[in-house]
Amino acid sequence: MRPLKSHFPDHALTTLETLLKQTKEARVFRRAQAVHAVVAGQHVSAVSATFHLANSARRKWVQRFANQGPQGLLDRPRPGRPRTVTCALEQHLNHLVDPDPLQHGSLYSQWSGRELATALAQQTGIQLSRESVRCV
């Protein structure tokens, strides 16, 4: 089996090490770790086993890195409707759950999905269904 190392420029390991230090996204970090192991010369099947990746997934990330550099390891935009619940809204909901519901005018001492959705809509103006609140 021909080593994949020959397909990468000399600075590939340095680029991946920098990416590993700077990235804050777990998926990108994991992809960079797997590609780094391949570029460093580890056997590709061992890398797939170590990182619990299917060979097709490992192959995809290695090829994307070889063709696009570090940008190839980032998530691509997904088709479909954008998320309604942003990170900021999720944090706001988490802060809302912490205090006692009685402080917000609830009749019960535990939040229900409907009451949380109503309180969130009153505070932010964004209406979510109780199912969306439950998923968060």
C-alpha positions as MATLAB code, in Angstrom:
seq = 'MRPLKSHFPDHALTTLETLLKQTKEARVFRRAQAVHAVVAGQHVSAVSATFHLANSARRKWVQRFANQGPQGLLDRPRPGRPRTVTCALEQHLNHLVDPDPLQHGSLYSQWSGRELATALAQQTGIQLSRESVRCV';
ca = [
       0.000    0.000    0.000;
       1.390    3.396   -1.024;
       1.768    5.873    1.874;
      -0.601    8.825    1.721;
       2.079   11.101    3.131;
       3.433   11.791   -0.367;
       0.143   13.504   -1.341;
       0.629   16.352    1.148;
       2.901   19.395    1.086;
       5.801   19.587    3.544;
       4.005   22.114    5.740;
       0.868   19.963    6.164;
       1.818   18.719    9.645;
       2.595   22.239   10.835;
      -0.699   23.507    9.422;
      -2.640   20.743   11.175;
      -0.841   21.328   14.488;
      -1.746   25.016   14.301;
      -5.359   24.125   13.525;
      -5.459   21.740   16.494;
      -4.279   24.533   18.808;
      -6.667   27.159   17.475;
      -9.943   25.373   16.763;
     -12.747   25.474   19.273;
     -15.171   23.214   17.400;
     -15.071   19.603   18.541;
     -15.899   18.103   15.134;
     -13.188   20.096   13.351;
     -10.696   19.178   16.090;
     -11.483   15.470   15.725;
     -11.175   15.631   11.938;
      -7.864   17.471   12.224;
      -6.570   14.845   14.667;
      -7.447   12.017   12.288;
      -5.941   13.743    9.256;
      -2.826   14.642   11.289;
      -2.343   10.974   12.151;
      -2.618    9.992    8.470;
      -0.237   12.744    7.352;
       2.196   11.748   10.120;
       2.361    8.298    8.530;
       0.087    6.138   10.649;
      -1.588    3.305    8.815;
      -4.947    4.483    7.513;
      -6.918    1.531    8.900;
      -5.363    2.123   12.341;
      -6.459    5.758   12.184;
     -10.006    4.718   11.290;
     -10.089    2.314   14.229;
      -8.543    4.776   16.683;
     -10.970    7.576   15.865;
     -13.959    5.263   15.298;
     -14.376    6.549   11.754;
     -15.672    4.677    8.783;
     -13.062    4.374    6.048;
     -15.246    6.519    3.801;
     -15.377    9.335    6.385;
     -11.628    9.221    7.001;
     -10.982    9.181    3.255;
     -13.318   12.167    2.752;
     -11.557   14.326    5.363;
      -8.083   13.393    4.136;
      -9.031   14.233    0.543;
     -10.687   17.492    1.543;
      -7.604   18.528    3.494;
      -5.328   17.564    0.593;
      -7.420   19.619   -1.864;
      -8.594   22.566    0.244;
      -6.250   22.754    3.214;
      -7.675   23.540    6.672;
     -10.861   24.972    5.130;
     -11.720   21.483    3.907;
     -12.146   20.270    7.498;
     -14.818   22.850    8.361;
     -18.520   22.063    8.240;
     -20.192   22.955    4.995;
     -23.521   24.776    5.003;
     -26.425   22.401    5.332;
     -29.474   22.573    3.101;
     -32.849   23.403    4.517;
     -34.316   25.903    6.878;
     -31.867   27.627    9.247;
     -32.114   26.863   12.942;
     -34.680   28.864   14.900;
     -32.898   28.309   18.188;
     -29.601   30.166   18.081;
     -26.838   29.711   20.647;
     -27.784   33.021   22.299;
     -31.431   31.956   22.563;
     -30.381   28.590   23.974;
     -28.264   30.328   26.634;
     -31.149   32.648   27.488;
     -33.425   29.634   27.915;
     -30.866   27.910   30.151;
     -30.667   31.017   32.362;
     -34.451   31.163   32.482;
     -34.682   27.569   33.733;
     -32.325   28.168   36.680;
     -34.577   30.298   38.927;
     -37.777   29.046   40.481;
     -40.788   29.213   38.113;
     -42.823   30.794   40.913;
     -40.667   33.925   40.503;
     -42.012   34.261   36.945;
     -45.664   34.024   37.966;
     -46.124   30.300   37.475;
     -48.613   28.390   39.591;
     -46.274   25.394   39.846;
     -42.801   24.896   41.253;
     -41.558   23.037   38.157;
     -41.349   24.384   34.630;
     -43.472   22.913   31.882;
     -42.478   23.226   28.248;
     -45.445   25.476   27.534;
     -44.666   27.814   30.468;
     -41.008   28.047   29.434;
     -42.012   28.855   25.856;
     -44.390   31.567   27.097;
     -41.802   33.109   29.441;
     -39.194   33.041   26.673;
     -41.582   34.743   24.242;
     -42.357   37.461   26.800;
     -38.663   38.159   27.416;
     -37.258   37.850   23.891;
     -40.212   38.210   21.544;
     -39.343   34.876   19.904;
     -42.115   32.299   19.975;
     -41.019   28.665   20.202;
     -43.187   25.607   20.466;
     -43.074   23.578   23.653;
     -41.438   20.785   21.643;
     -38.623   23.101   20.554;
     -38.144   24.146   24.175;
     -38.113   20.503   25.237;
     -35.432   19.655   22.651;
     -33.185   22.447   23.957;
];
